Amino acid sequence: MKSEVVPKKAKKEKAKASKASGSDEKPEPIPAEEDNMEDESIFVMPGDFVGTTEEFIAGDGTYANVSDIFSLNIGYVNIDRKSRKISVIPKTDIPPVIEEGDVVVAQVVNMRDSVALVNIGAIKGKGEREFQTNGSAAIHVSNVKDSYVKNLSYEFSMSDIVKAKVINTQNMRLSTAHKSLGVMKAYCSKCRTPLVKDEKKLKCPACGRTETRKISADYGTGII
């Protein structure tokens, strides 16, 4: 029996309705048969679900958490038919330059005793523009917040999505000291479920584990 094909327009409307309702239900993964996606114009924000690792390879502007793939950038979903790679691609040919004072969205890719290393995925106000970075940026323990930080692992964890301010472009140093800056999305260190904000801490809705982070005022909203 031939399977039913849902029109692309209907899928877009369903995704928009789900996002507008604030539902926690993830949208359906984008079928690989419907690529190339350049004409789809599916706009996504950092942390939006775009597919699964069973169907796609996480490409530029995305990151994988267990079996799910999420957007790291602000931009448009694109799928390469040959490589089966899903990406979030800006829609401009003019690459901006990261400058001191820029607010960026980045993912924690390495943790050391005094430094969290991150990969930058988007720049506030320049989110639909592709840009190039040379290696990782760094958030030093002295730039995490205004008060003393005893243990950096209480503030950040691997795969966290962080909003930070660029304070030095020569060695790509970032700061999360302002209350509007910090972790925008985090995952349970035990079961990898996205954590929800519970007053000043984060709680796992699946296993009940409570964790601490340097939380952004916009945690969980996807708003830069």
CORGIDA-V723467 format. One record per helix or strand of 3 or more residues. SS is the DSSP state (~ for helix, > for strand). FROM is the first residue (numbers start at 0). LEN is the number of residues. If there is no record, write none. Layout:
ss from len
SS FROM LEN
SS FROM LEN
This chain:
ss from len
~ 7 14
~ 31 3
> 48 4
> 61 4
> 67 4
> 74 6
> 84 5
> 102 9
> 114 9
> 136 4
~ 140 3
~ 151 3
> 160 8
> 172 3
> 181 4
> 193 5
> 200 4
